[in-house]
């Protein structure tokens, strides 16, 4: 079966009568500001895992990346590629590092091992 036989993307908003009859327990949802569908799905499924159907679970607030997708280019060429892709798709973006692609490790990284070394038998 081809995907076009069960999901038609040329019409917006309504499920066909045929597809409606073939489904059970179908829910459609999104967040109030119509932001990021994948992140909202992740948060809803985490909440589902924490409830028994009687209580409203307490979950952490959304992260700094909650309303946005995040891309992390390593080079200036990759940054330019992303910028052109954003233009092609019509996606608004914010460069949080303002063009700075230099990674800085914390001074304590790789200076001491958290594992006790083997001293022999």
N, CA, C and O atoms as a GROMACS GRO file, in nm:
protein
  484
    1UNK      N    1   0.084  -0.118   0.000
    1UNK     CA    2   0.000   0.000   0.000
    1UNK      C    3   0.089   0.124   0.000
    1UNK      O    4   0.186   0.132   0.076
    2UNK      N    5   0.057   0.218  -0.082
    2UNK     CA    6   0.133   0.343  -0.090
    2UNK      C    7   0.079   0.442   0.013
    2UNK      O    8  -0.039   0.442   0.048
    3UNK      N    9   0.169   0.528   0.061
    3UNK     CA   10   0.130   0.626   0.161
    3UNK      C   11   0.018   0.716   0.109
    3UNK      O   12  -0.068   0.759   0.187
    4UNK      N   13   0.017   0.745  -0.019
    4UNK     CA   14  -0.087   0.833  -0.072
    4UNK      C   15  -0.226   0.770  -0.064
    4UNK      O   16  -0.327   0.839  -0.076
    5UNK      N   17  -0.231   0.639  -0.043
    5UNK     CA   18  -0.360   0.572  -0.032
    5UNK      C   19  -0.423   0.591   0.106
    5UNK      O   20  -0.545   0.579   0.120
    6UNK      N   21  -0.342   0.620   0.209
    6UNK     CA   22  -0.401   0.639   0.341
    6UNK      C   23  -0.378   0.777   0.400
    6UNK      O   24  -0.443   0.812   0.498
    7UNK      N   25  -0.289   0.857   0.344
    7UNK     CA   26  -0.272   0.996   0.387
    7UNK      C   27  -0.260   1.082   0.262
    7UNK      O   28  -0.161   1.074   0.189
    8UNK      N   29  -0.359   1.164   0.237
    8UNK     CA   30  -0.356   1.253   0.122
    8UNK      C   31  -0.313   1.391   0.170
    8UNK      O   32  -0.378   1.449   0.257
    9UNK      N   33  -0.206   1.444   0.115
    9UNK     CA   34  -0.156   1.574   0.160
    9UNK      C   35  -0.197   1.687   0.068
    9UNK      O   36  -0.147   1.799   0.081
   10UNK      N   37  -0.287   1.660  -0.025
   10UNK     CA   38  -0.330   1.768  -0.113
   10UNK      C   39  -0.454   1.840  -0.061
   10UNK      O   40  -0.491   1.945  -0.114
   11UNK      N   41  -0.518   1.784   0.041
   11UNK     CA   42  -0.632   1.851   0.102
   11UNK      C   43  -0.597   1.881   0.248
   11UNK      O   44  -0.529   1.803   0.314
   12UNK      N   45  -0.644   1.994   0.296
   12UNK     CA   46  -0.607   2.038   0.430
   12UNK      C   47  -0.726   2.028   0.525
   12UNK      O   48  -0.837   2.069   0.492
   13UNK      N   49  -0.702   1.973   0.642
   13UNK     CA   50  -0.795   1.986   0.752
   13UNK      C   51  -0.894   1.876   0.780
   13UNK      O   52  -0.931   1.860   0.897
   14UNK      N   53  -0.938   1.798   0.684
   14UNK     CA   54  -1.041   1.701   0.713
   14UNK      C   55  -0.997   1.560   0.678
   14UNK      O   56  -0.930   1.538   0.577
   15UNK      N   57  -1.034   1.467   0.763
   15UNK     CA   58  -1.006   1.326   0.737
   15UNK      C   59  -1.122   1.272   0.652
   15UNK      O   60  -1.238   1.307   0.675
   16UNK      N   61  -1.090   1.188   0.556
   16UNK     CA   62  -1.195   1.135   0.470
   16UNK      C   63  -1.284   1.040   0.548
   16UNK      O   64  -1.242   0.985   0.650
   17UNK      N   65  -1.405   1.020   0.502
   17UNK     CA   66  -1.500   0.929   0.567
   17UNK      C   67  -1.444   0.788   0.570
   17UNK      O   68  -1.460   0.717   0.669
   18UNK      N   69  -1.378   0.747   0.462
   18UNK     CA   70  -1.319   0.613   0.452
   18UNK      C   71  -1.211   0.594   0.560
   18UNK      O   72  -1.208   0.492   0.628
   19UNK      N   73  -1.123   0.694   0.575
   19UNK     CA   74  -1.018   0.685   0.677
   19UNK      C   75  -1.076   0.693   0.818
   19UNK      O   76  -1.026   0.626   0.909
   20UNK      N   77  -1.180   0.773   0.837
   20UNK     CA   78  -1.244   0.784   0.968
   20UNK      C   79  -1.303   0.650   1.010
   20UNK      O   80  -1.290   0.610   1.125
   21UNK      N   81  -1.367   0.581   0.918
   21UNK     CA   82  -1.428   0.452   0.949
   21UNK      C   83  -1.323   0.345   0.980
   21UNK      O   84  -1.351   0.251   1.054
   22UNK      N   85  -1.204   0.360   0.927
   22UNK     CA   86  -1.100   0.259   0.944
   22UNK      C   87  -1.014   0.282   1.069
   22UNK      O   88  -0.923   0.203   1.094
   23UNK      N   89  -1.041   0.386   1.147
   23UNK     CA   90  -0.957   0.416   1.263
   23UNK      C   91  -1.037   0.409   1.392
   23UNK      O   92  -1.159   0.427   1.393
   24UNK      N   93  -0.966   0.382   1.500
   24UNK     CA   94  -1.025   0.386   1.634
   24UNK      C   95  -0.932   0.466   1.724
   24UNK      O   96  -0.810   0.459   1.709
   25UNK      N   97  -0.988   0.542   1.816
   25UNK     CA   98  -0.906   0.615   1.912
   25UNK      C   99  -0.814   0.716   1.848
   25UNK      O  100  -0.700   0.732   1.892
   26UNK      N  101  -0.859   0.785   1.747
   26UNK     CA  102  -0.774   0.880   1.676
   26UNK      C  103  -0.788   1.018   1.741
   26UNK      O  104  -0.898   1.072   1.749
   27UNK      N  105  -0.676   1.074   1.787
   27UNK     CA  106  -0.673   1.207   1.847
   27UNK      C  107  -0.578   1.295   1.767
   27UNK      O  108  -0.471   1.251   1.725
   28UNK      N  109  -0.618   1.419   1.747
   28UNK     CA  110  -0.534   1.517   1.680
   28UNK      C  111  -0.511   1.629   1.780
   28UNK      O  112  -0.607   1.676   1.842
   29UNK      N  113  -0.386   1.675   1.797
   29UNK     CA  114  -0.360   1.780   1.897
   29UNK      C  115  -0.243   1.867   1.853
   29UNK      O  116  -0.162   1.828   1.768
   30UNK      N  117  -0.235   1.985   1.913
   30UNK     CA  118  -0.123   2.077   1.894
   30UNK      C  119  -0.124   2.176   2.008
   30UNK      O  120  -0.224   2.190   2.079
   31UNK      N  121  -0.011   2.246   2.026
   31UNK     CA  122  -0.006   2.341   2.137
   31UNK      C  123  -0.082   2.469   2.100
   31UNK      O  124  -0.117   2.491   1.984
   32UNK      N  125  -0.106   2.551   2.200
   32UNK     CA  126  -0.191   2.669   2.184
   32UNK      C  127  -0.136   2.770   2.083
   32UNK      O  128  -0.214   2.838   2.016
   33UNK      N  129  -0.004   2.781   2.070
   33UNK     CA  130   0.052   2.880   1.979
   33UNK      C  131   0.094   2.820   1.846
   33UNK      O  132   0.162   2.886   1.767
   34UNK      N  133   0.054   2.696   1.819
   34UNK     CA  134   0.083   2.628   1.693
   34UNK      C  135   0.232   2.624   1.662
   34UNK      O  136   0.273   2.644   1.548
   35UNK      N  137   0.314   2.599   1.763
   35UNK     CA  138   0.459   2.605   1.747
   35UNK      C  139   0.514   2.474   1.692
   35UNK      O  140   0.489   2.440   1.577
   36UNK      N  141   0.589   2.402   1.771
   36UNK     CA  142   0.663   2.286   1.724
   36UNK      C  143   0.585   2.157   1.751
   36UNK      O  144   0.561   2.122   1.866
   37UNK      N  145   0.547   2.087   1.645
   37UNK     CA  146   0.465   1.967   1.661
   37UNK      C  147   0.542   1.851   1.722
   37UNK      O  148   0.486   1.776   1.802
   38UNK      N  149   0.669   1.834   1.687
   38UNK     CA  150   0.746   1.721   1.738
   38UNK      C  151   0.771   1.738   1.888
   38UNK      O  152   0.758   1.642   1.963
   39UNK      N  153   0.805   1.858   1.931
   39UNK     CA  154   0.830   1.883   2.073
   39UNK      C  155   0.702   1.864   2.153
   39UNK      O  156   0.705   1.806   2.261
   40UNK      N  157   0.592   1.913   2.101
   40UNK     CA  158   0.463   1.896   2.170
   40UNK      C  159   0.429   1.748   2.182
   40UNK      O  160   0.382   1.705   2.287
   41UNK      N  161   0.451   1.671   2.077
   41UNK     CA  162   0.428   1.527   2.081
   41UNK      C  163   0.513   1.462   2.189
   41UNK      O  164   0.464   1.378   2.264
   42UNK      N  165   0.641   1.499   2.196
   42UNK     CA  166   0.730   1.444   2.297
   42UNK      C  167   0.679   1.474   2.438
   42UNK      O  168   0.677   1.385   2.522
   43UNK      N  169   0.638   1.597   2.463
   43UNK     CA  170   0.592   1.636   2.596
   43UNK      C  171   0.461   1.564   2.633
   43UNK      O  172   0.444   1.521   2.747
   44UNK      N  173   0.370   1.553   2.537
   44UNK     CA  174   0.244   1.483   2.565
   44UNK      C  175   0.271   1.337   2.596
   44UNK      O  176   0.212   1.282   2.690
   45UNK      N  177   0.358   1.272   2.520
   45UNK     CA  178   0.384   1.131   2.544
   45UNK      C  179   0.458   1.109   2.676
   45UNK      O  180   0.437   1.006   2.741
   46UNK      N  181   0.545   1.203   2.718
   46UNK     CA  182   0.608   1.193   2.851
   46UNK      C  183   0.501   1.203   2.960
   46UNK      O  184   0.509   1.131   3.060
   47UNK      N  185   0.403   1.291   2.942
   47UNK     CA  186   0.297   1.306   3.040
   47UNK      C  187   0.208   1.182   3.042
   47UNK      O  188   0.162   1.140   3.149
   48UNK      N  189   0.182   1.122   2.926
   48UNK     CA  190   0.103   0.999   2.920
   48UNK      C  191   0.170   0.889   3.002
   48UNK      O  192   0.102   0.814   3.072
   49UNK      N  193   0.302   0.881   2.994
   49UNK     CA  194   0.376   0.778   3.067
   49UNK      C  195   0.372   0.798   3.218
   49UNK      O  196   0.403   0.707   3.294
   50UNK      N  197   0.334   0.918   3.263
   50UNK     CA  198   0.333   0.948   3.406
   50UNK      C  199   0.194   0.950   3.469
   50UNK      O  200   0.181   0.980   3.587
   51UNK      N  201   0.093   0.919   3.392
   51UNK     CA  202  -0.041   0.924   3.448
   51UNK      C  203  -0.110   0.788   3.440
   51UNK      O  204  -0.074   0.704   3.358
   52UNK      N  205  -0.207   0.771   3.526
   52UNK     CA  206  -0.287   0.648   3.523
   52UNK      C  207  -0.424   0.674   3.463
   52UNK      O  208  -0.511   0.586   3.466
   53UNK      N  209  -0.444   0.792   3.409
   53UNK     CA  210  -0.573   0.828   3.353
   53UNK      C  211  -0.663   0.898   3.452
   53UNK      O  212  -0.773   0.942   3.417
   54UNK      N  213  -0.618   0.910   3.575
   54UNK     CA  214  -0.697   0.976   3.679
   54UNK      C  215  -0.632   1.107   3.724
   54UNK      O  216  -0.702   1.204   3.756
   55UNK      N  217  -0.500   1.110   3.728
   55UNK     CA  218  -0.429   1.229   3.778
   55UNK      C  219  -0.368   1.307   3.663
   55UNK      O  220  -0.337   1.251   3.558
   56UNK      N  221  -0.351   1.438   3.683
   56UNK     CA  222  -0.276   1.520   3.587
   56UNK      C  223  -0.132   1.520   3.635
   56UNK      O  224  -0.104   1.569   3.744
   57UNK      N  225  -0.040   1.466   3.556
   57UNK     CA  226   0.099   1.456   3.603
   57UNK      C  227   0.168   1.591   3.609
   57UNK      O  228   0.134   1.683   3.534
   58UNK      N  229   0.265   1.601   3.698
   58UNK     CA  230   0.349   1.721   3.705
   58UNK      C  231   0.472   1.694   3.620
   58UNK      O  232   0.547   1.600   3.646
   59UNK      N  233   0.493   1.776   3.517
   59UNK     CA  234   0.610   1.759   3.431
   59UNK      C  235   0.690   1.888   3.430
   59UNK      O  236   0.637   1.995   3.460
   60UNK      N  237   0.817   1.877   3.395
   60UNK     CA  238   0.904   1.994   3.388
   60UNK      C  239   0.852   2.092   3.284
   60UNK      O  240   0.784   2.054   3.189
   61UNK      N  241   0.885   2.220   3.302
   61UNK     CA  242   0.851   2.321   3.203
   61UNK      C  243   0.931   2.297   3.076
   61UNK      O  244   1.031   2.226   3.077
   62UNK      N  245   0.886   2.358   2.969
   62UNK     CA  246   0.957   2.333   2.844
   62UNK      C  247   1.094   2.400   2.843
   62UNK      O  248   1.116   2.500   2.911
   63UNK      N  249   1.184   2.344   2.765
   63UNK     CA  250   1.323   2.391   2.762
   63UNK      C  251   1.339   2.517   2.678
   63UNK      O  252   1.243   2.564   2.617
   64UNK      N  253   1.459   2.570   2.674
   64UNK     CA  254   1.489   2.689   2.595
   64UNK      C  255   1.469   2.664   2.447
   64UNK      O  256   1.452   2.758   2.369
   65UNK      N  257   1.470   2.538   2.406
   65UNK     CA  258   1.452   2.505   2.265
   65UNK      C  259   1.310   2.459   2.237
   65UNK      O  260   1.281   2.413   2.126
   66UNK      N  261   1.221   2.470   2.334
   66UNK     CA  262   1.088   2.414   2.323
   66UNK      C  263   1.006   2.459   2.205
   66UNK      O  264   0.936   2.378   2.145
   67UNK      N  265   1.010   2.584   2.170
   67UNK     CA  266   0.927   2.636   2.062
   67UNK      C  267   1.000   2.641   1.928
   67UNK      O  268   0.947   2.693   1.830
   68UNK      N  269   1.121   2.589   1.925
   68UNK     CA  270   1.201   2.599   1.803
   68UNK      C  271   1.271   2.468   1.773
   68UNK      O  272   1.303   2.391   1.864
   69UNK      N  273   1.295   2.442   1.647
   69UNK     CA  274   1.387   2.337   1.610
   69UNK      C  275   1.528   2.392   1.628
   69UNK      O  276   1.547   2.514   1.624
   70UNK      N  277   1.626   2.306   1.648
   70UNK     CA  278   1.762   2.352   1.672
   70UNK      C  279   1.856   2.285   1.571
   70UNK      O  280   1.854   2.163   1.555
   71UNK      N  281   1.937   2.366   1.504
   71UNK     CA  282   2.041   2.315   1.415
   71UNK      C  283   2.174   2.367   1.466
   71UNK      O  284   2.183   2.483   1.508
   72UNK      N  285   2.278   2.284   1.464
   72UNK     CA  286   2.408   2.322   1.518
   72UNK      C  287   2.517   2.293   1.416
   72UNK      O  288   2.577   2.186   1.418
   73UNK      N  289   2.544   2.388   1.326
   73UNK     CA  290   2.649   2.367   1.226
   73UNK      C  291   2.788   2.373   1.290
   73UNK      O  292   2.809   2.444   1.388
   74UNK      N  293   2.881   2.299   1.233
   74UNK     CA  294   3.018   2.298   1.284
   74UNK      C  295   3.108   2.398   1.212
   74UNK      O  296   3.206   2.445   1.270
   75UNK      N  297   3.077   2.430   1.089
   75UNK     CA  298   3.164   2.517   1.010
   75UNK      C  299   3.084   2.634   0.952
   75UNK      O  300   2.961   2.634   0.953
   76UNK      N  301   3.157   2.733   0.902
   76UNK     CA  302   3.092   2.848   0.838
   76UNK      C  303   3.020   2.807   0.711
   76UNK      O  304   2.915   2.863   0.677
   77UNK      N  305   3.075   2.711   0.640
   77UNK     CA  306   3.009   2.661   0.519
   77UNK      C  307   2.875   2.598   0.554
   77UNK      O  308   2.774   2.623   0.487
   78UNK      N  309   2.872   2.518   0.660
   78UNK     CA  310   2.746   2.458   0.703
   78UNK      C  311   2.646   2.565   0.748
   78UNK      O  312   2.526   2.552   0.724
   79UNK      N  313   2.695   2.670   0.814
   79UNK     CA  314   2.607   2.780   0.854
   79UNK      C  315   2.545   2.846   0.732
   79UNK      O  316   2.426   2.876   0.730
   80UNK      N  317   2.626   2.870   0.629
   80UNK     CA  318   2.575   2.931   0.505
   80UNK      C  319   2.474   2.838   0.437
   80UNK      O  320   2.373   2.884   0.384
   81UNK      N  321   2.502   2.708   0.440
   81UNK     CA  322   2.409   2.611   0.381
   81UNK      C  323   2.274   2.617   0.453
   81UNK      O  324   2.169   2.615   0.389
   82UNK      N  325   2.279   2.624   0.586
   82UNK     CA  326   2.155   2.634   0.663
   82UNK      C  327   2.079   2.762   0.629
   82UNK      O  328   1.957   2.760   0.614
   83UNK      N  329   2.150   2.873   0.619
   83UNK     CA  330   2.085   3.001   0.589
   83UNK      C  331   2.014   2.996   0.455
   83UNK      O  332   1.903   3.048   0.442
   84UNK      N  333   2.076   2.934   0.355
   84UNK     CA  334   2.012   2.922   0.224
   84UNK      C  335   1.892   2.828   0.231
   84UNK      O  336   1.790   2.852   0.166
   85UNK      N  337   1.903   2.722   0.312
   85UNK     CA  338   1.790   2.630   0.329
   85UNK      C  339   1.673   2.700   0.399
   85UNK      O  340   1.558   2.680   0.361
   86UNK      N  341   1.703   2.783   0.500
   86UNK     CA  342   1.597   2.859   0.567
   86UNK      C  343   1.525   2.948   0.467
   86UNK      O  344   1.402   2.958   0.468
   87UNK      N  345   1.602   3.014   0.379
   87UNK     CA  346   1.543   3.101   0.278
   87UNK      C  347   1.454   3.021   0.183
   87UNK      O  348   1.346   3.066   0.147
   88UNK      N  349   1.501   2.904   0.142
   88UNK     CA  350   1.425   2.822   0.048
   88UNK      C  351   1.292   2.777   0.107
   88UNK      O  352   1.191   2.772   0.038
   89UNK      N  353   1.293   2.744   0.237
   89UNK     CA  354   1.174   2.692   0.303
   89UNK      C  355   1.086   2.805   0.356
   89UNK      O  356   0.967   2.785   0.380
   90UNK      N  357   1.144   2.923   0.374
   90UNK     CA  358   1.069   3.034   0.433
   90UNK      C  359   1.068   3.029   0.584
   90UNK      O  360   0.975   3.080   0.648
   91UNK      N  361   1.171   2.969   0.642
   91UNK     CA  362   1.180   2.954   0.787
   91UNK      C  363   1.257   3.070   0.847
   91UNK      O  364   1.364   3.106   0.799
   92UNK      N  365   1.203   3.128   0.954
   92UNK     CA  366   1.274   3.235   1.025
   92UNK      C  367   1.372   3.169   1.120
   92UNK      O  368   1.341   3.067   1.182
   93UNK      N  369   1.491   3.226   1.133
   93UNK     CA  370   1.590   3.168   1.224
   93UNK      C  371   1.661   3.276   1.303
   93UNK      O  372   1.663   3.393   1.264
   94UNK      N  373   1.720   3.236   1.415
   94UNK     CA  374   1.798   3.325   1.500
   94UNK      C  375   1.932   3.256   1.525
   94UNK      O  376   1.935   3.141   1.570
   95UNK      N  377   2.042   3.324   1.496
   95UNK     CA  378   2.175   3.270   1.523
   95UNK      C  379   2.211   3.306   1.667
   95UNK      O  380   2.255   3.417   1.695
   96UNK      N  381   2.191   3.211   1.759
   96UNK     CA  382   2.212   3.237   1.901
   96UNK      C  383   2.356   3.268   1.936
   96UNK      O  384   2.382   3.334   2.036
   97UNK      N  385   2.452   3.220   1.855
   97UNK     CA  386   2.594   3.245   1.882
   97UNK      C  387   2.649   3.359   1.798
   97UNK      O  388   2.769   3.386   1.802
   98UNK      N  389   2.564   3.426   1.725
   98UNK     CA  390   2.603   3.543   1.646
   98UNK      C  391   2.723   3.517   1.556
   98UNK      O  392   2.815   3.598   1.549
   99UNK      N  393   2.723   3.404   1.487
   99UNK     CA  394   2.830   3.371   1.394
   99UNK      C  395   2.951   3.305   1.456
   99UNK      O  396   3.041   3.262   1.383
  100UNK      N  397   2.958   3.296   1.589
  100UNK     CA  398   3.072   3.234   1.655
  100UNK      C  399   3.058   3.083   1.653
  100UNK      O  400   2.967   3.028   1.714
  101UNK      N  401   3.148   3.016   1.582
  101UNK     CA  402   3.143   2.870   1.570
  101UNK      C  403   3.258   2.803   1.645
  101UNK      O  404   3.281   2.683   1.627
  102UNK      N  405   3.329   2.878   1.729
  102UNK     CA  406   3.441   2.821   1.804
  102UNK      C  407   3.389   2.756   1.933
  102UNK      O  408   3.324   2.822   2.014
  103UNK      N  409   3.419   2.630   1.951
  103UNK     CA  410   3.378   2.557   2.070
  103UNK      C  411   3.481   2.580   2.181
  103UNK      O  412   3.602   2.580   2.155
  104UNK      N  413   3.434   2.601   2.302
  104UNK     CA  414   3.523   2.620   2.415
  104UNK      C  415   3.490   2.519   2.523
  104UNK      O  416   3.379   2.516   2.576
  105UNK      N  417   3.586   2.435   2.554
  105UNK     CA  418   3.568   2.336   2.659
  105UNK      C  419   3.594   2.399   2.795
  105UNK      O  420   3.672   2.493   2.808
  106UNK      N  421   3.528   2.347   2.895
  106UNK     CA  422   3.552   2.391   3.033
  106UNK      C  423   3.697   2.353   3.069
  106UNK      O  424   3.743   2.248   3.026
  107UNK      N  425   3.768   2.434   3.146
  107UNK     CA  426   3.908   2.406   3.178
  107UNK      C  427   3.933   2.270   3.244
  107UNK      O  428   4.043   2.216   3.231
  108UNK      N  429   3.835   2.216   3.313
  108UNK     CA  430   3.854   2.088   3.383
  108UNK      C  431   3.833   1.965   3.294
  108UNK      O  432   3.858   1.852   3.336
  109UNK      N  433   3.787   1.988   3.171
  109UNK     CA  434   3.762   1.874   3.082
  109UNK      C  435   3.893   1.804   3.047
  109UNK      O  436   3.991   1.869   3.010
  110UNK      N  437   3.893   1.672   3.058
  110UNK     CA  438   4.008   1.587   3.025
  110UNK      C  439   4.133   1.612   3.109
  110UNK      O  440   4.244   1.585   3.064
  111UNK      N  441   4.117   1.663   3.231
  111UNK     CA  442   4.234   1.682   3.318
  111UNK      C  443   4.242   1.576   3.427
  111UNK      O  444   4.351   1.546   3.476
  112UNK      N  445   4.129   1.522   3.466
  112UNK     CA  446   4.130   1.417   3.568
  112UNK      C  447   4.024   1.314   3.533
  112UNK      O  448   3.912   1.348   3.495
  113UNK      N  449   4.060   1.188   3.546
  113UNK     CA  450   3.966   1.080   3.515
  113UNK      C  451   3.876   1.052   3.634
  113UNK      O  452   3.922   1.049   3.748
  114UNK      N  453   3.746   1.032   3.609
  114UNK     CA  454   3.656   0.996   3.718
  114UNK      C  455   3.668   0.849   3.755
  114UNK      O  456   3.608   0.804   3.853
  115UNK      N  457   3.746   0.773   3.678
  115UNK     CA  458   3.763   0.630   3.701
  115UNK      C  459   3.897   0.604   3.765
  115UNK      O  460   3.998   0.659   3.721
  116UNK      N  461   3.900   0.521   3.870
  116UNK     CA  462   4.026   0.487   3.935
  116UNK      C  463   4.104   0.393   3.843
  116UNK      O  464   4.052   0.291   3.798
  117UNK      N  465   4.228   0.429   3.816
  117UNK     CA  466   4.309   0.349   3.726
  117UNK      C  467   4.346   0.212   3.783
  117UNK      O  468   4.353   0.195   3.904
  118UNK      N  469   4.370   0.115   3.696
  118UNK     CA  470   4.408  -0.018   3.736
  118UNK      C  471   4.552  -0.017   3.787
  118UNK      O  472   4.642   0.029   3.717
  119UNK      N  473   4.573  -0.067   3.909
  119UNK     CA  474   4.707  -0.064   3.969
  119UNK      C  475   4.776  -0.200   3.964
  119UNK      O  476   4.884  -0.216   4.018
  120UNK      N  477   4.714  -0.294   3.900
  120UNK     CA  478   4.775  -0.429   3.892
  120UNK      C  479   4.718  -0.520   3.996
  120UNK      O  480   4.637  -0.480   4.080
  121UNK      N  481   4.761  -0.645   3.991
  121UNK     CA  482   4.709  -0.745   4.085
  121UNK      C  483   4.791  -0.751   4.210
  121UNK      O  484   4.762  -0.830   4.300
   0.00000   0.00000   0.00000
